[in-house]
Amino acid sequence: MKKIFKFVGFASFIGIFYVGFTTYPKLDLISGFSAKSIASGHFIDNRSQEMIEKGDNDIDMIDLAKNKIENAGKFAVASVYGLKERKAIYREGLGATLINDDFDVSKPYLVPKRTKLNNNLPFPYGNNEPEDTIFANVDYAKLNVAVANAFDKKGELKKRTRSLLVIYKDKIIAEKYDTGFDKNSKILGWSMTKSITSAMFGVLEKQGKFDIDAPAPIPEWANDKRKLITTSDLLHMNSGLEWEEKYDKICDATQMLFQAEDMTRSQLEKPAEYKPNTRWNYSSGTTNLLSGILRKQFKTHQEYLDFWYTDLIDKIGMNSMVIETDMAGNYVGSSYGWATTRDWSKFGLLYLHKGNWNGEQIFNESWTKYTATPTNTSNGRYGGHFWLNAGGHFPDVPREMYYCSGFQGQMVAIIPSLDLVIVRMGLKEESNFDFNGMLSGIIGSLKKQSY
């Protein structure tokens, strides 16, 4: 019996040691994710710590973190078992930034200059309430069922949709929010921010200031085979550069988001594995590299910070949007864009109308076509930093649909032939949420439509 107890005790010790050995390296990432999430959710959207922990941070292992908010100092800290404490600070205009021990919080910083849309127009071209419009060809009973089906019934946590907005012919025909959220709630789009980053290159192209087909302007690549990579290859996620993006482990993407001081360099420093335009590989590092390229197009940091808002975001009235920065002052264009559901829909409408916003051409019509054209080797799944349905990924949805997509099931879907934009924000990925059913249900409420 003693031998059995000794064996069990030894086995338990080995088990604990193994768990500790394999988990400890992840603690920095766990506490980093948690601190950043708490700071952003609380200071950008005024959510309580409890709400964030039960929602945004309800992720395996992330829920191990213990968090604390300091309202006076505008920061949040998190640790796991008292180890690997991380801190995220909030700065008005820049959002929350996860910092390291060497970061000087007293150092002055620049913030983007913002201009709020000020007119008497209703949504979407103004900030007044949308007009009530009834369309004869919309079956509102079917539409309401499709929308309701996207949300959990009371007491459930299966679908975890936070908001759903349907815009038809520039008018809101359905809008629903989960408990705790409303039209003013700012929600993180995660990788939908990649599409914002892409759009900035469309704006530069329209202004005649950038050629995406030229080799990417990166001096560090001038003397090796990476000099052949174009900005278009980067926008297509088809550069051939080494990169690993898996969020259940320590990898290039997690190290960049939760440890790097300057996220624009994480992809820049990777070697080429393949020739450009021969292998599609999804990379958040590529998008942040593109953010760094954008920064170098301007003489000053202030001009770079302003450009995203003055030339696109605020110009189309996405006044709620905040794109957060890294420690080096770069926009984290891969992941950290916050906005209300209505403002996310404005971005979709801009593409629906081929870059034209209430009479002003923000980017060329050809940019929309470029965005929605399948990337080589992506099997019809990806375009210019937008996801596509060209290969029939959603079988009951028009193949022309293209969309912004983010972690935990954020979506801005654009269906040009139906004059339709659909925005869904939530906490469930495709593997656990029926996007095909949601989209086809909404489309099915439009009578006498064919595609």
C-alpha positions as CSV (number, residue, x, y, z in Angstrom):
1,M,0.0,0.0,0.0
2,K,2.9,2.3,0.9
3,K,4.4,1.6,-2.5
4,I,1.1,2.6,-4.2
5,F,0.9,5.9,-2.3
6,K,4.6,6.6,-3.2
7,F,3.9,5.9,-6.8
8,V,0.7,8.1,-6.8
9,G,2.6,10.8,-5.1
10,F,5.5,10.7,-7.5
11,A,3.1,10.6,-10.5
12,S,1.3,13.6,-9.1
13,F,4.6,15.5,-8.7
14,I,5.6,14.7,-12.2
15,G,2.2,15.8,-13.5
16,I,2.4,19.1,-11.6
17,F,5.9,19.6,-12.8
18,Y,5.0,18.9,-16.4
19,V,2.0,21.3,-16.3
20,G,4.1,24.0,-14.7
21,F,7.0,23.4,-17.2
22,T,4.7,23.6,-20.2
23,T,2.5,26.4,-19.0
24,Y,5.0,28.8,-17.5
25,P,6.3,30.1,-20.8
26,K,2.7,31.0,-21.7
27,L,2.1,33.0,-18.6
28,D,3.5,36.2,-20.0
29,L,1.1,35.9,-23.0
30,I,-1.9,35.0,-20.8
31,S,-1.4,37.9,-18.4
32,G,-0.5,40.2,-21.4
33,F,-3.8,39.3,-23.2
34,S,-5.8,39.7,-20.1
35,A,-4.3,43.1,-19.1
36,K,-4.7,44.5,-22.6
37,S,-8.3,43.2,-22.9
38,I,-9.3,44.6,-19.5
39,A,-7.8,48.0,-20.1
40,S,-9.3,48.3,-23.6
41,G,-12.8,47.1,-22.7
42,H,-13.0,49.2,-19.6
43,F,-11.5,52.5,-20.8
44,I,-12.7,52.5,-24.4
45,D,-16.2,51.0,-23.9
46,N,-16.8,51.6,-20.1
47,R,-17.3,47.9,-19.4
48,S,-16.9,46.6,-15.9
49,Q,-14.1,44.2,-15.0
50,E,-16.7,41.5,-14.3
51,M,-18.3,41.9,-17.8
52,I,-15.0,41.7,-19.5
53,E,-13.9,38.6,-17.6
54,K,-17.2,36.8,-18.3
55,G,-17.2,37.9,-22.0
56,D,-13.9,38.9,-23.7
57,N,-11.7,37.0,-21.4
58,D,-13.8,33.8,-21.1
59,I,-11.1,31.9,-23.1
60,D,-9.3,28.8,-22.0
61,M,-6.2,29.7,-20.0
62,I,-6.9,33.4,-20.3
63,D,-9.5,32.9,-17.5
64,L,-6.6,32.0,-15.2
65,A,-5.5,35.6,-15.0
66,K,-6.2,37.8,-12.0
67,N,-6.9,41.3,-13.0
68,K,-7.0,44.7,-11.4
69,I,-8.1,48.1,-12.8
70,E,-6.6,51.4,-11.6
71,N,-9.1,54.1,-12.7
72,A,-7.0,57.0,-11.3
73,G,-3.9,55.9,-13.2
74,K,-5.9,54.6,-16.2
75,F,-4.3,51.2,-16.4
76,A,-4.9,47.6,-15.8
77,V,-2.6,44.8,-14.5
78,A,-2.9,41.1,-14.7
79,S,-1.0,38.1,-13.5
80,V,-1.3,34.3,-13.3
81,Y,-0.8,32.7,-9.9
82,G,1.0,35.9,-8.9
83,L,3.5,35.4,-11.7
84,K,4.3,37.3,-14.9
85,E,2.4,40.5,-14.1
86,R,1.7,42.6,-17.2
87,K,0.4,46.2,-17.4
88,A,-1.7,47.9,-20.1
89,I,-2.0,51.7,-20.0
90,Y,-4.8,53.8,-21.5
91,R,-4.2,57.0,-23.3
92,E,-7.0,59.1,-24.8
93,G,-6.9,58.9,-28.6
94,L,-4.6,55.9,-28.7
95,G,-6.5,53.4,-26.7
96,A,-4.8,50.8,-24.5
97,T,-1.2,49.7,-25.0
98,L,0.4,46.7,-23.4
99,I,3.8,47.9,-22.1
100,N,7.0,46.4,-20.8
101,D,9.0,47.3,-17.7
102,D,11.2,49.7,-19.7
103,F,8.4,51.8,-21.1
104,D,8.4,55.4,-19.8
105,V,4.9,56.3,-19.0
106,S,5.8,59.9,-18.3
107,K,7.1,60.5,-21.8
108,P,4.9,62.9,-23.8
109,Y,3.1,61.3,-26.7
110,L,1.2,62.4,-29.8
111,V,-2.5,61.7,-30.5
112,P,-4.4,61.8,-33.8
113,K,-6.4,64.9,-34.6
114,R,-10.0,64.1,-35.0
115,T,-12.9,65.8,-36.7
116,K,-16.4,64.7,-35.9
117,L,-18.9,64.5,-38.7
118,N,-21.2,67.5,-38.2
119,N,-24.3,67.7,-40.4
120,N,-28.0,67.2,-40.1
121,L,-28.2,64.0,-42.2
122,P,-29.6,60.8,-40.9
123,F,-27.4,57.6,-40.6
124,P,-25.4,56.5,-42.5
125,Y,-24.2,59.8,-44.0
126,G,-24.8,61.8,-40.8
127,N,-24.9,61.0,-37.1
128,N,-28.6,61.6,-36.7
129,E,-30.9,58.6,-36.2
130,P,-31.7,56.6,-39.3
131,E,-35.0,57.2,-41.1
132,D,-37.7,54.7,-40.8
133,T,-38.1,53.0,-44.2
134,I,-40.3,50.1,-45.1
135,F,-39.4,48.1,-48.2
136,A,-42.2,46.2,-50.0
137,N,-39.8,43.4,-51.0
138,V,-38.6,42.6,-47.5
139,D,-40.3,39.9,-45.6
140,Y,-39.9,41.4,-42.1
141,A,-41.3,38.4,-40.3
142,K,-38.6,36.2,-42.0
143,L,-36.0,38.8,-41.3
144,N,-36.8,39.1,-37.6
145,V,-36.7,35.3,-37.2
146,A,-33.3,35.1,-39.0
147,V,-31.9,37.9,-36.7
148,A,-33.4,36.4,-33.6
149,N,-31.9,33.0,-34.4
150,A,-28.4,34.5,-34.3
151,F,-28.7,35.2,-30.6
152,D,-28.8,33.0,-27.6
153,K,-32.0,32.3,-25.8
154,K,-32.1,33.4,-22.1
155,G,-29.6,31.4,-20.1
156,E,-27.7,30.0,-23.1
157,L,-24.0,30.7,-24.0
158,K,-23.9,28.9,-27.4
159,K,-24.0,31.6,-30.1
160,R,-22.8,34.6,-28.1
161,T,-23.8,37.2,-30.7
162,R,-23.4,40.7,-29.3
163,S,-24.9,42.7,-32.1
164,L,-26.4,42.2,-35.6
165,L,-27.1,44.9,-38.1
166,V,-28.6,44.6,-41.5
167,I,-28.5,47.5,-44.0
168,Y,-30.4,47.3,-47.3
169,K,-30.2,50.1,-49.8
170,D,-28.5,52.3,-47.2
171,K,-31.3,51.8,-44.7
172,I,-31.2,49.8,-41.5
173,I,-33.8,47.1,-41.8
174,A,-32.8,45.1,-38.7
175,E,-30.7,45.9,-35.6
176,K,-30.5,43.8,-32.4
177,Y,-28.1,43.8,-29.4
178,D,-27.4,41.4,-26.6
179,T,-27.9,42.4,-23.0
180,G,-25.3,44.9,-22.0
181,F,-24.7,46.2,-25.5
182,D,-26.4,48.9,-27.6
183,K,-25.9,51.2,-30.6
184,N,-23.2,53.1,-28.7
185,S,-21.2,50.1,-27.6
186,K,-17.7,50.1,-29.0
187,I,-16.7,46.5,-30.0
188,L,-13.3,45.2,-30.9
189,G,-13.1,44.1,-34.5
190,W,-9.9,42.1,-34.1
191,S,-8.7,41.2,-37.6
192,M,-11.4,43.3,-39.3
193,T,-8.9,46.1,-38.6
194,K,-6.7,44.5,-41.3
195,S,-9.3,45.6,-43.9
196,I,-9.0,49.2,-42.5
197,T,-5.2,49.0,-43.0
198,S,-5.7,47.8,-46.6
199,A,-8.1,50.7,-47.3
200,M,-5.5,53.2,-46.3
201,F,-3.3,52.0,-49.2
202,G,-6.4,52.5,-51.5
203,V,-6.6,56.1,-50.3
204,L,-2.9,56.7,-50.9
205,E,-3.2,55.1,-54.4
206,K,-6.2,57.4,-55.2
207,Q,-4.1,60.4,-54.1
208,G,-1.3,59.3,-56.5
209,K,1.1,58.8,-53.6
210,F,1.8,55.1,-53.7
211,D,2.3,52.2,-56.2
212,I,1.3,48.9,-54.6
213,D,2.8,47.0,-57.6
214,A,6.3,48.3,-56.9
215,P,8.7,46.5,-54.6
216,A,7.8,47.1,-51.0
217,P,9.9,50.1,-49.8
218,I,11.9,48.3,-47.1
219,P,15.6,49.1,-47.1
220,E,16.4,45.9,-45.1
221,W,15.3,43.8,-48.1
222,A,17.3,45.6,-50.8
223,N,20.2,43.1,-50.9
224,D,18.4,39.7,-50.7
225,K,15.6,37.8,-52.5
226,R,13.0,39.7,-50.4
227,K,13.6,42.7,-52.7
228,L,11.2,41.1,-55.1
229,I,8.2,41.3,-52.7
230,T,5.7,44.0,-53.7
231,T,3.3,45.8,-51.5
232,S,0.5,44.0,-53.4
233,D,2.1,40.7,-52.4
234,L,1.8,41.8,-48.8
235,L,-1.8,42.9,-49.2
236,H,-2.6,39.5,-50.6
237,M,-0.8,37.7,-47.8
238,N,1.3,36.1,-50.5
239,S,4.8,37.4,-49.8
240,G,6.4,34.0,-49.2
241,L,7.8,35.2,-45.9
242,E,8.1,32.9,-42.9
243,W,5.3,33.3,-40.3
244,E,3.3,31.2,-37.9
245,E,-0.1,32.3,-36.7
246,K,-1.7,29.9,-34.2
247,Y,-3.4,31.4,-31.1
248,D,-3.3,28.3,-28.9
249,K,0.5,28.4,-28.6
250,I,3.5,30.6,-28.4
251,C,4.1,31.6,-32.0
252,D,5.1,34.6,-34.1
253,A,1.6,36.2,-33.9
254,T,1.3,35.9,-30.1
255,Q,4.8,37.0,-29.4
256,M,4.2,40.1,-31.6
257,L,0.9,41.1,-30.1
258,F,1.9,40.5,-26.5
259,Q,5.6,41.1,-26.3
260,A,6.9,43.2,-29.2
261,E,7.6,46.9,-28.6
262,D,7.6,47.7,-32.3
263,M,5.1,45.3,-34.1
264,T,5.9,46.6,-37.5
265,R,9.3,44.8,-37.4
266,S,8.1,41.3,-36.5
267,Q,7.4,40.2,-40.1
268,L,10.0,42.5,-41.6
269,E,12.8,40.5,-39.9
270,K,11.5,37.1,-41.1
271,P,13.3,35.3,-44.0
272,A,11.7,34.3,-47.3
273,E,10.5,30.7,-47.5
274,Y,8.9,30.8,-50.9
275,K,8.9,33.0,-54.0
276,P,6.4,35.9,-53.9
277,N,2.9,35.1,-55.1
278,T,3.3,31.3,-54.9
279,R,2.1,30.5,-51.3
280,W,-0.8,32.2,-49.4
281,N,-0.1,32.4,-45.7
282,Y,-2.3,34.4,-43.3
283,S,-0.1,36.8,-41.2
284,S,-1.0,39.5,-38.7
285,G,2.7,40.4,-38.9
286,T,2.3,41.3,-42.5
287,T,-0.5,43.8,-41.7
288,N,1.6,45.5,-39.1
289,L,4.5,45.6,-41.5
290,L,2.1,47.4,-43.8
291,S,1.3,49.8,-41.0
292,G,5.0,50.5,-40.7
293,I,5.2,51.1,-44.5
294,L,2.4,53.6,-44.2
295,R,4.2,55.5,-41.4
296,K,7.2,55.9,-43.6
297,Q,5.1,57.7,-46.3
298,F,4.9,60.7,-44.0
299,K,7.5,63.2,-42.8
300,T,6.3,63.2,-39.2
301,H,4.6,60.8,-36.8
302,Q,1.8,63.3,-36.4
303,E,0.9,63.1,-40.1
304,Y,0.8,59.3,-40.0
305,L,-1.5,59.3,-36.9
306,D,-3.8,61.9,-38.5
307,F,-4.0,60.3,-41.9
308,W,-6.0,57.2,-40.9
309,Y,-8.7,59.5,-39.5
310,T,-8.7,62.6,-41.6
311,D,-8.6,60.7,-44.9
312,L,-10.9,57.8,-44.2
313,I,-12.3,57.0,-40.7
314,D,-13.7,60.4,-39.7
315,K,-14.4,61.3,-43.3
316,I,-17.1,58.6,-43.5
317,G,-18.3,59.4,-40.0
318,M,-16.8,56.4,-38.1
319,N,-16.3,58.8,-35.2
320,S,-16.5,56.1,-32.6
321,M,-13.5,54.2,-34.0
322,V,-10.2,54.0,-32.1
323,I,-7.2,52.1,-33.6
324,E,-4.8,51.3,-30.8
325,T,-1.0,51.7,-31.0
326,D,1.9,49.7,-29.9
327,M,4.7,51.0,-27.7
328,A,6.5,52.5,-30.6
329,G,3.5,54.5,-31.7
330,N,2.4,52.4,-34.6
331,Y,-1.2,51.6,-35.3
332,V,-1.7,47.9,-34.6
333,G,-3.4,47.5,-38.0
334,S,-3.7,43.8,-37.7
335,S,-6.0,43.6,-34.7
336,Y,-6.9,46.6,-32.5
337,G,-9.7,48.6,-34.1
338,W,-12.7,49.4,-32.0
339,A,-16.0,50.9,-33.2
340,T,-19.8,50.8,-32.7
341,T,-21.7,48.3,-34.9
342,R,-23.2,51.1,-36.9
343,D,-19.8,52.6,-37.6
344,W,-18.4,49.2,-38.7
345,S,-21.3,49.1,-41.1
346,K,-20.3,52.4,-42.6
347,F,-17.0,50.8,-43.6
348,G,-18.9,48.1,-45.4
349,L,-21.1,50.6,-47.1
350,L,-18.0,52.5,-48.4
351,Y,-17.0,49.3,-50.2
352,L,-20.6,48.5,-51.3
353,H,-20.5,51.9,-53.1
354,K,-17.1,51.3,-54.6
355,G,-15.3,53.9,-52.6
356,N,-17.8,56.6,-53.0
357,W,-19.1,58.2,-49.8
358,N,-22.1,60.5,-50.4
359,G,-20.6,61.9,-53.5
360,E,-16.9,61.9,-52.6
361,Q,-14.6,59.3,-54.0
362,I,-12.4,58.1,-51.1
363,F,-10.6,55.5,-53.1
364,N,-10.8,54.5,-56.7
365,E,-13.6,52.1,-57.9
366,S,-10.8,49.8,-59.1
367,W,-9.6,49.4,-55.5
368,T,-12.9,47.6,-54.7
369,K,-12.3,45.2,-57.6
370,Y,-8.7,44.6,-56.5
371,T,-9.9,44.0,-52.9
372,A,-12.5,41.4,-54.0
373,T,-10.3,39.5,-56.5
374,P,-9.0,36.2,-55.2
375,T,-5.4,36.0,-54.2
376,N,-3.3,33.4,-56.1
377,T,-3.2,30.1,-54.1
378,S,-5.9,31.1,-51.6
379,N,-8.6,28.9,-53.3
380,G,-10.9,31.8,-53.6
381,R,-10.9,32.6,-49.9
382,Y,-8.9,35.8,-49.8
383,G,-8.4,39.0,-51.6
384,G,-6.7,42.3,-50.7
385,H,-6.9,42.0,-47.0
386,F,-10.6,40.9,-47.2
387,W,-12.0,37.4,-47.1
388,L,-14.0,36.1,-50.1
389,N,-16.8,33.7,-50.8
390,A,-15.6,33.1,-54.4
391,G,-14.9,29.5,-53.7
392,G,-18.3,28.9,-52.1
393,H,-17.1,28.7,-48.5
394,F,-20.6,29.7,-47.5
395,P,-22.6,27.5,-49.8
396,D,-26.0,29.2,-49.5
397,V,-24.6,32.8,-49.9
398,P,-23.8,34.6,-53.2
399,R,-20.2,33.9,-54.2
400,E,-19.7,37.6,-54.9
401,M,-19.8,38.3,-51.2
402,Y,-16.6,39.6,-49.6
403,Y,-16.1,40.5,-46.0
404,C,-14.0,41.7,-43.1
405,S,-13.4,39.0,-40.5
406,G,-12.1,39.0,-37.0
407,F,-11.3,36.7,-34.1
408,Q,-14.4,35.3,-32.3
409,G,-16.6,35.8,-35.3
410,Q,-16.6,39.5,-36.1
411,M,-17.9,40.1,-39.6
412,V,-18.8,42.9,-42.0
413,A,-20.3,41.2,-45.1
414,I,-20.8,43.1,-48.4
415,I,-23.1,41.6,-51.0
416,P,-23.1,44.1,-54.0
417,S,-25.9,42.6,-56.1
418,L,-28.3,42.7,-53.2
419,D,-27.3,46.2,-52.0
420,L,-26.7,44.6,-48.7
421,V,-24.3,45.0,-45.7
422,I,-24.5,42.7,-42.7
423,V,-22.5,43.2,-39.5
424,R,-22.2,40.6,-36.8
425,M,-20.2,41.1,-33.6
426,G,-19.8,38.3,-31.1
427,L,-17.7,35.7,-29.3
428,K,-18.0,32.6,-31.4
429,E,-16.0,31.5,-34.4
430,E,-17.3,29.8,-37.5
431,S,-16.7,26.4,-36.0
432,N,-19.3,27.2,-33.3
433,F,-21.6,29.6,-35.1
434,D,-23.6,29.1,-38.2
435,F,-22.6,32.0,-40.4
436,N,-24.0,30.4,-43.5
437,G,-27.4,29.9,-41.9
438,M,-27.4,33.5,-40.5
439,L,-26.5,35.1,-43.8
440,S,-28.7,32.9,-46.0
441,G,-31.6,33.5,-43.6
442,I,-31.3,37.2,-43.9
443,I,-30.9,37.0,-47.7
444,G,-34.0,34.8,-47.8
445,S,-36.1,37.6,-46.4
446,L,-35.6,39.6,-49.5
447,K,-38.3,38.7,-51.9
448,K,-37.9,38.2,-55.7
449,Q,-34.1,38.4,-55.5
450,S,-31.9,36.1,-57.5
451,Y,-28.1,35.6,-57.5
